[in-house]
Amino acid sequence: MDHVWTDPQLIARDMIVSYQDPRYGEVASIGNPIHLEDSPVTVRRPPPELGSDNEYVLTELLGYGAETIADLGEAEALWG
């Protein structure tokens, strides 16, 4: 992987980007392979933490109640 992050061609094509992660500091990542002159793409924030949207998904999207969510937690069926 060290060769990927330092490859001159990938760097020249802006395929290596970095962002500040609250837990890990500066993190290198793969950039967007599509480059449009009038629509530049930038990395604005790190990806969400694993499981950070559990409550929203389980309650708002799936309609689960507290008891069902507690059961899923006890069964170790939830990430994060």
mmCIF file of the N, C-alpha and C atoms, coordinates in Angstrom:
data_MODEL
# 
_entry.id   MODEL 
# 
loop_
_atom_site.group_PDB 
_atom_site.id 
_atom_site.type_symbol 
_atom_site.label_atom_id 
_atom_site.label_alt_id 
_atom_site.label_comp_id 
_atom_site.label_asym_id 
_atom_site.label_entity_id 
_atom_site.label_seq_id 
_atom_site.pdbx_PDB_ins_code 
_atom_site.Cartn_x 
_atom_site.Cartn_y 
_atom_site.Cartn_z 
_atom_site.occupancy 
_atom_site.B_iso_or_equiv 
_atom_site.pdbx_formal_charge 
_atom_site.auth_seq_id 
_atom_site.auth_comp_id 
_atom_site.auth_asym_id 
_atom_site.auth_atom_id 
_atom_site.pdbx_PDB_model_num 
ATOM 1   N N  . MET A 1 1  ? 0.826   -1.202  0.000   1.00 0.00 ? 1  MET A N  1 
ATOM 2   C CA . MET A 1 1  ? 0.000   0.000   0.000   1.00 0.00 ? 1  MET A CA 1 
ATOM 3   C C  . MET A 1 1  ? 0.862   1.255   0.000   1.00 0.00 ? 1  MET A C  1 
ATOM 4   N N  . ASP A 1 2  ? 2.063   1.167   0.559   1.00 0.00 ? 2  ASP A N  1 
ATOM 5   C CA . ASP A 1 2  ? 2.926   2.349   0.574   1.00 0.00 ? 2  ASP A CA 1 
ATOM 6   C C  . ASP A 1 2  ? 3.184   2.875   -0.833  1.00 0.00 ? 2  ASP A C  1 
ATOM 7   N N  . HIS A 1 3  ? 3.282   1.956   -1.800  1.00 0.00 ? 3  HIS A N  1 
ATOM 8   C CA . HIS A 1 3  ? 3.524   2.376   -3.183  1.00 0.00 ? 3  HIS A CA 1 
ATOM 9   C C  . HIS A 1 3  ? 2.316   3.111   -3.767  1.00 0.00 ? 3  HIS A C  1 
ATOM 10  N N  . VAL A 1 4  ? 1.134   2.716   -3.353  1.00 0.00 ? 4  VAL A N  1 
ATOM 11  C CA . VAL A 1 4  ? -0.082  3.366   -3.855  1.00 0.00 ? 4  VAL A CA 1 
ATOM 12  C C  . VAL A 1 4  ? -0.124  4.816   -3.399  1.00 0.00 ? 4  VAL A C  1 
ATOM 13  N N  . TRP A 1 5  ? 0.088   5.053   -2.109  1.00 0.00 ? 5  TRP A N  1 
ATOM 14  C CA . TRP A 1 5  ? -0.046  6.404   -1.564  1.00 0.00 ? 5  TRP A CA 1 
ATOM 15  C C  . TRP A 1 5  ? 1.034   7.358   -2.063  1.00 0.00 ? 5  TRP A C  1 
ATOM 16  N N  . THR A 1 6  ? 2.134   6.825   -2.607  1.00 0.00 ? 6  THR A N  1 
ATOM 17  C CA . THR A 1 6  ? 3.226   7.687   -3.085  1.00 0.00 ? 6  THR A CA 1 
ATOM 18  C C  . THR A 1 6  ? 3.394   7.641   -4.593  1.00 0.00 ? 6  THR A C  1 
ATOM 19  N N  . ASP A 1 7  ? 2.515   6.969   -5.307  1.00 0.00 ? 7  ASP A N  1 
ATOM 20  C CA . ASP A 1 7  ? 2.628   6.851   -6.760  1.00 0.00 ? 7  ASP A CA 1 
ATOM 21  C C  . ASP A 1 7  ? 2.492   8.225   -7.415  1.00 0.00 ? 7  ASP A C  1 
ATOM 22  N N  . PRO A 1 8  ? 3.503   8.661   -8.190  1.00 0.00 ? 8  PRO A N  1 
ATOM 23  C CA . PRO A 1 8  ? 3.470   10.004  -8.788  1.00 0.00 ? 8  PRO A CA 1 
ATOM 24  C C  . PRO A 1 8  ? 2.263   10.237  -9.709  1.00 0.00 ? 8  PRO A C  1 
ATOM 25  N N  . GLN A 1 9  ? 1.866   9.210   -10.471 1.00 0.00 ? 9  GLN A N  1 
ATOM 26  C CA . GLN A 1 9  ? 0.735   9.371   -11.389 1.00 0.00 ? 9  GLN A CA 1 
ATOM 27  C C  . GLN A 1 9  ? -0.573  9.565   -10.623 1.00 0.00 ? 9  GLN A C  1 
ATOM 28  N N  . LEU A 1 10 ? -0.772  8.794   -9.561  1.00 0.00 ? 10 LEU A N  1 
ATOM 29  C CA . LEU A 1 10 ? -1.990  8.951   -8.763  1.00 0.00 ? 10 LEU A CA 1 
ATOM 30  C C  . LEU A 1 10 ? -2.027  10.318  -8.078  1.00 0.00 ? 10 LEU A C  1 
ATOM 31  N N  . ILE A 1 11 ? -0.904  10.766  -7.609  1.00 0.00 ? 11 ILE A N  1 
ATOM 32  C CA . ILE A 1 11 ? -0.834  12.099  -6.977  1.00 0.00 ? 11 ILE A CA 1 
ATOM 33  C C  . ILE A 1 11 ? -1.111  13.181  -8.003  1.00 0.00 ? 11 ILE A C  1 
ATOM 34  N N  . ALA A 1 12 ? -0.518  13.070  -9.191  1.00 0.00 ? 12 ALA A N  1 
ATOM 35  C CA . ALA A 1 12 ? -0.720  14.077  -10.242 1.00 0.00 ? 12 ALA A CA 1 
ATOM 36  C C  . ALA A 1 12 ? -2.179  14.161  -10.682 1.00 0.00 ? 12 ALA A C  1 
ATOM 37  N N  . ARG A 1 13 ? -2.890  13.034  -10.628 1.00 0.00 ? 13 ARG A N  1 
ATOM 38  C CA . ARG A 1 13 ? -4.301  13.012  -11.043 1.00 0.00 ? 13 ARG A CA 1 
ATOM 39  C C  . ARG A 1 13 ? -5.248  13.288  -9.875  1.00 0.00 ? 13 ARG A C  1 
ATOM 40  N N  . ASP A 1 14 ? -4.705  13.731  -8.743  1.00 0.00 ? 14 ASP A N  1 
ATOM 41  C CA . ASP A 1 14 ? -5.518  14.019  -7.551  1.00 0.00 ? 14 ASP A CA 1 
ATOM 42  C C  . ASP A 1 14 ? -6.338  12.815  -7.106  1.00 0.00 ? 14 ASP A C  1 
ATOM 43  N N  . MET A 1 15 ? -5.745  11.626  -7.232  1.00 0.00 ? 15 MET A N  1 
ATOM 44  C CA . MET A 1 15 ? -6.435  10.416  -6.818  1.00 0.00 ? 15 MET A CA 1 
ATOM 45  C C  . MET A 1 15 ? -6.147  10.059  -5.362  1.00 0.00 ? 15 MET A C  1 
ATOM 46  N N  . ILE A 1 16 ? -5.188  10.743  -4.761  1.00 0.00 ? 16 ILE A N  1 
ATOM 47  C CA . ILE A 1 16 ? -4.899  10.554  -3.349  1.00 0.00 ? 16 ILE A CA 1 
ATOM 48  C C  . ILE A 1 16 ? -5.331  11.827  -2.630  1.00 0.00 ? 16 ILE A C  1 
ATOM 49  N N  . VAL A 1 17 ? -6.273  11.695  -1.739  1.00 0.00 ? 17 VAL A N  1 
ATOM 50  C CA . VAL A 1 17 ? -6.765  12.842  -0.973  1.00 0.00 ? 17 VAL A CA 1 
ATOM 51  C C  . VAL A 1 17 ? -6.616  12.523  0.511   1.00 0.00 ? 17 VAL A C  1 
ATOM 52  N N  . SER A 1 18 ? -6.662  13.538  1.317   1.00 0.00 ? 18 SER A N  1 
ATOM 53  C CA . SER A 1 18 ? -6.599  13.294  2.756   1.00 0.00 ? 18 SER A CA 1 
ATOM 54  C C  . SER A 1 18 ? -7.651  14.141  3.454   1.00 0.00 ? 18 SER A C  1 
ATOM 55  N N  . TYR A 1 19 ? -8.020  13.703  4.632   1.00 0.00 ? 19 TYR A N  1 
ATOM 56  C CA . TYR A 1 19 ? -8.995  14.417  5.442   1.00 0.00 ? 19 TYR A CA 1 
ATOM 57  C C  . TYR A 1 19 ? -8.647  14.215  6.904   1.00 0.00 ? 19 TYR A C  1 
ATOM 58  N N  . GLN A 1 20 ? -9.193  15.074  7.748   1.00 0.00 ? 20 GLN A N  1 
ATOM 59  C CA . GLN A 1 20 ? -8.963  14.980  9.187   1.00 0.00 ? 20 GLN A CA 1 
ATOM 60  C C  . GLN A 1 20 ? -10.038 14.105  9.806   1.00 0.00 ? 20 GLN A C  1 
ATOM 61  N N  . ASP A 1 21 ? -9.640  13.038  10.426  1.00 0.00 ? 21 ASP A N  1 
ATOM 62  C CA . ASP A 1 21 ? -10.551 12.160  11.129  1.00 0.00 ? 21 ASP A CA 1 
ATOM 63  C C  . ASP A 1 21 ? -10.430 12.450  12.618  1.00 0.00 ? 21 ASP A C  1 
ATOM 64  N N  . PRO A 1 22 ? -11.563 12.575  13.331  1.00 0.00 ? 22 PRO A N  1 
ATOM 65  C CA . PRO A 1 22 ? -11.489 12.917  14.746  1.00 0.00 ? 22 PRO A CA 1 
ATOM 66  C C  . PRO A 1 22 ? -10.748 11.874  15.590  1.00 0.00 ? 22 PRO A C  1 
ATOM 67  N N  . ARG A 1 23 ? -10.745 10.635  15.165  1.00 0.00 ? 23 ARG A N  1 
ATOM 68  C CA . ARG A 1 23 ? -10.090 9.579   15.940  1.00 0.00 ? 23 ARG A CA 1 
ATOM 69  C C  . ARG A 1 23 ? -8.649  9.327   15.491  1.00 0.00 ? 23 ARG A C  1 
ATOM 70  N N  . TYR A 1 24 ? -8.385  9.388   14.178  1.00 0.00 ? 24 TYR A N  1 
ATOM 71  C CA . TYR A 1 24 ? -7.094  8.958   13.649  1.00 0.00 ? 24 TYR A CA 1 
ATOM 72  C C  . TYR A 1 24 ? -6.213  10.090  13.116  1.00 0.00 ? 24 TYR A C  1 
ATOM 73  N N  . GLY A 1 25 ? -6.712  11.317  13.125  1.00 0.00 ? 25 GLY A N  1 
ATOM 74  C CA . GLY A 1 25 ? -5.923  12.425  12.584  1.00 0.00 ? 25 GLY A CA 1 
ATOM 75  C C  . GLY A 1 25 ? -6.017  12.467  11.066  1.00 0.00 ? 25 GLY A C  1 
ATOM 76  N N  . GLU A 1 26 ? -4.925  12.805  10.407  1.00 0.00 ? 26 GLU A N  1 
ATOM 77  C CA . GLU A 1 26 ? -4.943  12.890  8.948   1.00 0.00 ? 26 GLU A CA 1 
ATOM 78  C C  . GLU A 1 26 ? -4.930  11.492  8.343   1.00 0.00 ? 26 GLU A C  1 
ATOM 79  N N  . VAL A 1 27 ? -5.885  11.251  7.438   1.00 0.00 ? 27 VAL A N  1 
ATOM 80  C CA . VAL A 1 27 ? -6.046  9.944   6.817   1.00 0.00 ? 27 VAL A CA 1 
ATOM 81  C C  . VAL A 1 27 ? -6.009  10.109  5.307   1.00 0.00 ? 27 VAL A C  1 
ATOM 82  N N  . ALA A 1 28 ? -5.224  9.269   4.632   1.00 0.00 ? 28 ALA A N  1 
ATOM 83  C CA . ALA A 1 28 ? -5.182  9.268   3.168   1.00 0.00 ? 28 ALA A CA 1 
ATOM 84  C C  . ALA A 1 28 ? -6.291  8.366   2.652   1.00 0.00 ? 28 ALA A C  1 
ATOM 85  N N  . SER A 1 29 ? -6.855  8.750   1.512   1.00 0.00 ? 29 SER A N  1 
ATOM 86  C CA . SER A 1 29 ? -7.936  7.984   0.924   1.00 0.00 ? 29 SER A CA 1 
ATOM 87  C C  . SER A 1 29 ? -7.872  8.107   -0.593  1.00 0.00 ? 29 SER A C  1 
ATOM 88  N N  . ILE A 1 30 ? -8.604  7.251   -1.266  1.00 0.00 ? 30 ILE A N  1 
ATOM 89  C CA . ILE A 1 30 ? -8.696  7.310   -2.717  1.00 0.00 ? 30 ILE A CA 1 
ATOM 90  C C  . ILE A 1 30 ? -9.650  8.433   -3.103  1.00 0.00 ? 30 ILE A C  1 
ATOM 91  N N  . GLY A 1 31 ? -9.242  9.251   -4.063  1.00 0.00 ? 31 GLY A N  1 
ATOM 92  C CA . GLY A 1 31 ? -10.082 10.355  -4.527  1.00 0.00 ? 31 GLY A CA 1 
ATOM 93  C C  . GLY A 1 31 ? -11.099 9.883   -5.563  1.00 0.00 ? 31 GLY A C  1 
ATOM 94  N N  . ASN A 1 32 ? -11.924 10.811  -5.985  1.00 0.00 ? 32 ASN A N  1 
ATOM 95  C CA . ASN A 1 32 ? -12.939 10.517  -6.992  1.00 0.00 ? 32 ASN A CA 1 
ATOM 96  C C  . ASN A 1 32 ? -12.265 10.382  -8.360  1.00 0.00 ? 32 ASN A C  1 
ATOM 97  N N  . PRO A 1 33 ? -12.478 9.278   -9.082  1.00 0.00 ? 33 PRO A N  1 
ATOM 98  C CA . PRO A 1 33 ? -11.835 9.097   -10.379 1.00 0.00 ? 33 PRO A CA 1 
ATOM 99  C C  . PRO A 1 33 ? -12.443 9.951   -11.484 1.00 0.00 ? 33 PRO A C  1 
ATOM 100 N N  . ILE A 1 34 ? -13.585 10.545  -11.243 1.00 0.00 ? 34 ILE A N  1 
ATOM 101 C CA . ILE A 1 34 ? -14.245 11.372  -12.255 1.00 0.00 ? 34 ILE A CA 1 
ATOM 102 C C  . ILE A 1 34 ? -13.867 12.830  -12.011 1.00 0.00 ? 34 ILE A C  1 
ATOM 103 N N  . HIS A 1 35 ? -13.232 13.435  -12.997 1.00 0.00 ? 35 HIS A N  1 
ATOM 104 C CA . HIS A 1 35 ? -12.805 14.829  -12.891 1.00 0.00 ? 35 HIS A CA 1 
ATOM 105 C C  . HIS A 1 35 ? -13.534 15.647  -13.951 1.00 0.00 ? 35 HIS A C  1 
ATOM 106 N N  . LEU A 1 36 ? -14.458 16.485  -13.525 1.00 0.00 ? 36 LEU A N  1 
ATOM 107 C CA . LEU A 1 36 ? -15.194 17.362  -14.424 1.00 0.00 ? 36 LEU A CA 1 
ATOM 108 C C  . LEU A 1 36 ? -14.763 18.799  -14.169 1.00 0.00 ? 36 LEU A C  1 
ATOM 109 N N  . GLU A 1 37 ? -14.433 19.506  -15.216 1.00 0.00 ? 37 GLU A N  1 
ATOM 110 C CA . GLU A 1 37 ? -13.896 20.864  -15.082 1.00 0.00 ? 37 GLU A CA 1 
ATOM 111 C C  . GLU A 1 37 ? -14.835 21.799  -14.325 1.00 0.00 ? 37 GLU A C  1 
ATOM 112 N N  . ASP A 1 38 ? -16.124 21.732  -14.608 1.00 0.00 ? 38 ASP A N  1 
ATOM 113 C CA . ASP A 1 38 ? -17.077 22.645  -13.981 1.00 0.00 ? 38 ASP A CA 1 
ATOM 114 C C  . ASP A 1 38 ? -17.698 22.091  -12.689 1.00 0.00 ? 38 ASP A C  1 
ATOM 115 N N  . SER A 1 39 ? -17.346 20.879  -12.306 1.00 0.00 ? 39 SER A N  1 
ATOM 116 C CA . SER A 1 39 ? -17.918 20.273  -11.104 1.00 0.00 ? 39 SER A CA 1 
ATOM 117 C C  . SER A 1 39 ? -16.847 19.551  -10.290 1.00 0.00 ? 39 SER A C  1 
ATOM 118 N N  . PRO A 1 40 ? -15.942 20.298  -9.685  1.00 0.00 ? 40 PRO A N  1 
ATOM 119 C CA . PRO A 1 40 ? -14.904 19.623  -8.907  1.00 0.00 ? 40 PRO A CA 1 
ATOM 120 C C  . PRO A 1 40 ? -15.487 18.926  -7.676  1.00 0.00 ? 40 PRO A C  1 
ATOM 121 N N  . VAL A 1 41 ? -14.889 17.821  -7.315  1.00 0.00 ? 41 VAL A N  1 
ATOM 122 C CA . VAL A 1 41 ? -15.316 17.052  -6.156  1.00 0.00 ? 41 VAL A CA 1 
ATOM 123 C C  . VAL A 1 41 ? -14.231 17.151  -5.096  1.00 0.00 ? 41 VAL A C  1 
ATOM 124 N N  . THR A 1 42 ? -14.633 17.475  -3.877  1.00 0.00 ? 42 THR A N  1 
ATOM 125 C CA . THR A 1 42 ? -13.672 17.552  -2.783  1.00 0.00 ? 42 THR A CA 1 
ATOM 126 C C  . THR A 1 42 ? -14.160 16.700  -1.621  1.00 0.00 ? 42 THR A C  1 
ATOM 127 N N  . VAL A 1 43 ? -13.214 16.220  -0.830  1.00 0.00 ? 43 VAL A N  1 
ATOM 128 C CA . VAL A 1 43 ? -13.561 15.486  0.382   1.00 0.00 ? 43 VAL A CA 1 
ATOM 129 C C  . VAL A 1 43 ? -13.825 16.527  1.456   1.00 0.00 ? 43 VAL A C  1 
ATOM 130 N N  . ARG A 1 44 ? -15.055 16.573  1.964   1.00 0.00 ? 44 ARG A N  1 
ATOM 131 C CA . ARG A 1 44 ? -15.421 17.598  2.941   1.00 0.00 ? 44 ARG A CA 1 
ATOM 132 C C  . ARG A 1 44 ? -15.385 17.101  4.369   1.00 0.00 ? 44 ARG A C  1 
ATOM 133 N N  . ARG A 1 45 ? -15.538 15.802  4.556   1.00 0.00 ? 45 ARG A N  1 
ATOM 134 C CA . ARG A 1 45 ? -15.559 15.259  5.917   1.00 0.00 ? 45 ARG A CA 1 
ATOM 135 C C  . ARG A 1 45 ? -15.257 13.765  5.843   1.00 0.00 ? 45 ARG A C  1 
ATOM 136 N N  . PRO A 1 46 ? -14.856 13.200  6.954   1.00 0.00 ? 46 PRO A N  1 
ATOM 137 C CA . PRO A 1 46 ? -14.583 11.765  6.953   1.00 0.00 ? 46 PRO A CA 1 
ATOM 138 C C  . PRO A 1 46 ? -15.874 10.964  6.853   1.00 0.00 ? 46 PRO A C  1 
ATOM 139 N N  . PRO A 1 47 ? -15.771 9.705   6.490   1.00 0.00 ? 47 PRO A N  1 
ATOM 140 C CA . PRO A 1 47 ? -16.972 8.863   6.471   1.00 0.00 ? 47 PRO A CA 1 
ATOM 141 C C  . PRO A 1 47 ? -17.502 8.700   7.884   1.00 0.00 ? 47 PRO A C  1 
ATOM 142 N N  . PRO A 1 48 ? -18.778 8.374   8.034   1.00 0.00 ? 48 PRO A N  1 
ATOM 143 C CA . PRO A 1 48 ? -19.331 8.209   9.382   1.00 0.00 ? 48 PRO A CA 1 
ATOM 144 C C  . PRO A 1 48 ? -18.707 7.026   10.102  1.00 0.00 ? 48 PRO A C  1 
ATOM 145 N N  . GLU A 1 49 ? -18.664 7.109   11.420  1.00 0.00 ? 49 GLU A N  1 
ATOM 146 C CA . GLU A 1 49 ? -18.170 6.004   12.238  1.00 0.00 ? 49 GLU A CA 1 
ATOM 147 C C  . GLU A 1 49 ? -19.118 4.815   12.100  1.00 0.00 ? 49 GLU A C  1 
ATOM 148 N N  . LEU A 1 50 ? -18.570 3.625   12.166  1.00 0.00 ? 50 LEU A N  1 
ATOM 149 C CA . LEU A 1 50 ? -19.367 2.411   12.088  1.00 0.00 ? 50 LEU A CA 1 
ATOM 150 C C  . LEU A 1 50 ? -20.418 2.411   13.193  1.00 0.00 ? 50 LEU A C  1 
ATOM 151 N N  . GLY A 1 51 ? -21.664 2.293   12.815  1.00 0.00 ? 51 GLY A N  1 
ATOM 152 C CA . GLY A 1 51 ? -22.753 2.241   13.781  1.00 0.00 ? 51 GLY A CA 1 
ATOM 153 C C  . GLY A 1 51 ? -23.290 3.596   14.223  1.00 0.00 ? 51 GLY A C  1 
ATOM 154 N N  . SER A 1 52 ? -22.696 4.698   13.719  1.00 0.00 ? 52 SER A N  1 
ATOM 155 C CA . SER A 1 52 ? -23.123 6.016   14.197  1.00 0.00 ? 52 SER A CA 1 
ATOM 156 C C  . SER A 1 52 ? -24.554 6.364   13.797  1.00 0.00 ? 52 SER A C  1 
ATOM 157 N N  . ASP A 1 53 ? -25.082 5.714   12.780  1.00 0.00 ? 53 ASP A N  1 
ATOM 158 C CA . ASP A 1 53 ? -26.452 5.985   12.331  1.00 0.00 ? 53 ASP A CA 1 
ATOM 159 C C  . ASP A 1 53 ? -27.432 4.910   12.778  1.00 0.00 ? 53 ASP A C  1 
ATOM 160 N N  . ASN A 1 54 ? -26.992 4.011   13.654  1.00 0.00 ? 54 ASN A N  1 
ATOM 161 C CA . ASN A 1 54 ? -27.865 2.910   14.089  1.00 0.00 ? 54 ASN A CA 1 
ATOM 162 C C  . ASN A 1 54 ? -29.208 3.407   14.610  1.00 0.00 ? 54 ASN A C  1 
ATOM 163 N N  . GLU A 1 55 ? -29.191 4.354   15.526  1.00 0.00 ? 55 GLU A N  1 
ATOM 164 C CA . GLU A 1 55 ? -30.437 4.813   16.145  1.00 0.00 ? 55 GLU A CA 1 
ATOM 165 C C  . GLU A 1 55 ? -31.401 5.363   15.098  1.00 0.00 ? 55 GLU A C  1 
ATOM 166 N N  . TYR A 1 56 ? -30.900 6.205   14.188  1.00 0.00 ? 56 TYR A N  1 
ATOM 167 C CA . TYR A 1 56 ? -31.748 6.783   13.149  1.00 0.00 ? 56 TYR A CA 1 
ATOM 168 C C  . TYR A 1 56 ? -32.337 5.685   12.260  1.00 0.00 ? 56 TYR A C  1 
ATOM 169 N N  . VAL A 1 57 ? -31.485 4.767   11.800  1.00 0.00 ? 57 VAL A N  1 
ATOM 170 C CA . VAL A 1 57 ? -31.953 3.719   10.900  1.00 0.00 ? 57 VAL A CA 1 
ATOM 171 C C  . VAL A 1 57 ? -32.980 2.821   11.594  1.00 0.00 ? 57 VAL A C  1 
ATOM 172 N N  . LEU A 1 58 ? -32.654 2.415   12.811  1.00 0.00 ? 58 LEU A N  1 
ATOM 173 C CA . LEU A 1 58 ? -33.539 1.472   13.508  1.00 0.00 ? 58 LEU A CA 1 
ATOM 174 C C  . LEU A 1 58 ? -34.862 2.107   13.922  1.00 0.00 ? 58 LEU A C  1 
ATOM 175 N N  . THR A 1 59 ? -34.834 3.357   14.388  1.00 0.00 ? 59 THR A N  1 
ATOM 176 C CA . THR A 1 59 ? -36.074 3.979   14.858  1.00 0.00 ? 59 THR A CA 1 
ATOM 177 C C  . THR A 1 59 ? -36.845 4.678   13.747  1.00 0.00 ? 59 THR A C  1 
ATOM 178 N N  . GLU A 1 60 ? -36.161 5.529   13.006  1.00 0.00 ? 60 GLU A N  1 
ATOM 179 C CA . GLU A 1 60 ? -36.858 6.350   12.006  1.00 0.00 ? 60 GLU A CA 1 
ATOM 180 C C  . GLU A 1 60 ? -37.182 5.588   10.722  1.00 0.00 ? 60 GLU A C  1 
ATOM 181 N N  . LEU A 1 61 ? -36.234 4.807   10.239  1.00 0.00 ? 61 LEU A N  1 
ATOM 182 C CA . LEU A 1 61 ? -36.457 4.121   8.967   1.00 0.00 ? 61 LEU A CA 1 
ATOM 183 C C  . LEU A 1 61 ? -37.156 2.777   9.135   1.00 0.00 ? 61 LEU A C  1 
ATOM 184 N N  . LEU A 1 62 ? -36.791 2.037   10.165  1.00 0.00 ? 62 LEU A N  1 
ATOM 185 C CA . LEU A 1 62 ? -37.363 0.705   10.354  1.00 0.00 ? 62 LEU A CA 1 
ATOM 186 C C  . LEU A 1 62 ? -38.498 0.673   11.367  1.00 0.00 ? 62 LEU A C  1 
ATOM 187 N N  . GLY A 1 63 ? -38.629 1.727   12.149  1.00 0.00 ? 63 GLY A N  1 
ATOM 188 C CA . GLY A 1 63 ? -39.718 1.805   13.105  1.00 0.00 ? 63 GLY A CA 1 
ATOM 189 C C  . GLY A 1 63 ? -39.580 0.894   14.310  1.00 0.00 ? 63 GLY A C  1 
ATOM 190 N N  . TYR A 1 64 ? -38.372 0.455   14.640  1.00 0.00 ? 64 TYR A N  1 
ATOM 191 C CA . TYR A 1 64 ? -38.169 -0.415  15.788  1.00 0.00 ? 64 TYR A CA 1 
ATOM 192 C C  . TYR A 1 64 ? -38.320 0.365   17.080  1.00 0.00 ? 64 TYR A C  1 
ATOM 193 N N  . GLY A 1 65 ? -38.850 -0.286  18.087  1.00 0.00 ? 65 GLY A N  1 
ATOM 194 C CA . GLY A 1 65 ? -38.978 0.312   19.403  1.00 0.00 ? 65 GLY A CA 1 
ATOM 195 C C  . GLY A 1 65 ? -37.768 -0.011  20.265  1.00 0.00 ? 65 GLY A C  1 
ATOM 196 N N  . ALA A 1 66 ? -37.730 0.580   21.449  1.00 0.00 ? 66 ALA A N  1 
ATOM 197 C CA . ALA A 1 66 ? -36.598 0.431   22.360  1.00 0.00 ? 66 ALA A CA 1 
ATOM 198 C C  . ALA A 1 66 ? -36.363 -1.028  22.739  1.00 0.00 ? 66 ALA A C  1 
ATOM 199 N N  . GLU A 1 67 ? -37.433 -1.769  22.945  1.00 0.00 ? 67 GLU A N  1 
ATOM 200 C CA . GLU A 1 67 ? -37.277 -3.173  23.350  1.00 0.00 ? 67 GLU A CA 1 
ATOM 201 C C  . GLU A 1 67 ? -36.631 -4.003  22.244  1.00 0.00 ? 67 GLU A C  1 
ATOM 202 N N  . THR A 1 68 ? -37.072 -3.796  21.020  1.00 0.00 ? 68 THR A N  1 
ATOM 203 C CA . THR A 1 68 ? -36.493 -4.534  19.885  1.00 0.00 ? 68 THR A CA 1 
ATOM 204 C C  . THR A 1 68 ? -35.024 -4.175  19.718  1.00 0.00 ? 68 THR A C  1 
ATOM 205 N N  . ILE A 1 69 ? -34.699 -2.889  19.840  1.00 0.00 ? 69 ILE A N  1 
ATOM 206 C CA . ILE A 1 69 ? -33.312 -2.449  19.702  1.00 0.00 ? 69 ILE A CA 1 
ATOM 207 C C  . ILE A 1 69 ? -32.457 -3.048  20.821  1.00 0.00 ? 69 ILE A C  1 
ATOM 208 N N  . ALA A 1 70 ? -32.983 -3.087  22.029  1.00 0.00 ? 70 ALA A N  1 
ATOM 209 C CA . ALA A 1 70 ? -32.259 -3.695  23.146  1.00 0.00 ? 70 ALA A CA 1 
ATOM 210 C C  . ALA A 1 70 ? -32.015 -5.182  22.891  1.00 0.00 ? 70 ALA A C  1 
ATOM 211 N N  . ASP A 1 71 ? -33.012 -5.860  22.345  1.00 0.00 ? 71 ASP A N  1 
ATOM 212 C CA . ASP A 1 71 ? -32.861 -7.281  22.016  1.00 0.00 ? 71 ASP A CA 1 
ATOM 213 C C  . ASP A 1 71 ? -31.766 -7.479  20.964  1.00 0.00 ? 71 ASP A C  1 
ATOM 214 N N  . LEU A 1 72 ? -31.733 -6.612  19.966  1.00 0.00 ? 72 LEU A N  1 
ATOM 215 C CA . LEU A 1 72 ? -30.697 -6.708  18.922  1.00 0.00 ? 72 LEU A CA 1 
ATOM 216 C C  . LEU A 1 72 ? -29.323 -6.473  19.521  1.00 0.00 ? 72 LEU A C  1 
ATOM 217 N N  . GLY A 1 73 ? -29.228 -5.514  20.446  1.00 0.00 ? 73 GLY A N  1 
ATOM 218 C CA . GLY A 1 73 ? -27.963 -5.239  21.113  1.00 0.00 ? 73 GLY A CA 1 
ATOM 219 C C  . GLY A 1 73 ? -27.493 -6.432  21.930  1.00 0.00 ? 73 GLY A C  1 
ATOM 220 N N  . GLU A 1 74 ? -28.393 -7.030  22.678  1.00 0.00 ? 74 GLU A N  1 
ATOM 221 C CA . GLU A 1 74 ? -28.051 -8.200  23.496  1.00 0.00 ? 74 GLU A CA 1 
ATOM 222 C C  . GLU A 1 74 ? -27.634 -9.382  22.634  1.00 0.00 ? 74 GLU A C  1 
ATOM 223 N N  . ALA A 1 75 ? -28.221 -9.483  21.447  1.00 0.00 ? 75 ALA A N  1 
ATOM 224 C CA . ALA A 1 75 ? -27.864 -10.562 20.523  1.00 0.00 ? 75 ALA A CA 1 
ATOM 225 C C  . ALA A 1 75 ? -26.601 -10.242 19.722  1.00 0.00 ? 75 ALA A C  1 
ATOM 226 N N  . GLU A 1 76 ? -25.995 -9.089  20.019  1.00 0.00 ? 76 GLU A N  1 
ATOM 227 C CA . GLU A 1 76 ? -24.803 -8.614  19.311  1.00 0.00 ? 76 GLU A CA 1 
ATOM 228 C C  . GLU A 1 76 ? -25.029 -8.557  17.806  1.00 0.00 ? 76 GLU A C  1 
ATOM 229 N N  . ALA A 1 77 ? -26.224 -8.099  17.417  1.00 0.00 ? 77 ALA A N  1 
ATOM 230 C CA . ALA A 1 77 ? -26.579 -8.013  16.006  1.00 0.00 ? 77 ALA A CA 1 
ATOM 231 C C  . ALA A 1 77 ? -26.369 -6.615  15.440  1.00 0.00 ? 77 ALA A C  1 
ATOM 232 N N  . LEU A 1 78 ? -25.870 -5.691  16.246  1.00 0.00 ? 78 LEU A N  1 
ATOM 233 C CA . LEU A 1 78 ? -25.665 -4.320  15.797  1.00 0.00 ? 78 LEU A CA 1 
ATOM 234 C C  . LEU A 1 78 ? -24.184 -4.002  15.715  1.00 0.00 ? 78 LEU A C  1 
ATOM 235 N N  . TRP A 1 79 ? -23.808 -3.212  14.729  1.00 0.00 ? 79 TRP A N  1 
ATOM 236 C CA . TRP A 1 79 ? -22.433 -2.740  14.580  1.00 0.00 ? 79 TRP A CA 1 
ATOM 237 C C  . TRP A 1 79 ? -22.266 -1.455  15.351  1.00 0.00 ? 79 TRP A C  1 
ATOM 238 N N  . GLY A 1 80 ? -21.104 -1.272  15.906  1.00 0.00 ? 80 GLY A N  1 
ATOM 239 C CA . GLY A 1 80 ? -20.767 0.011   16.530  1.00 0.00 ? 80 GLY A CA 1 
ATOM 240 C C  . GLY A 1 80 ? -20.995 0.068   17.995  1.00 0.00 ? 80 GLY A C  1 
# 
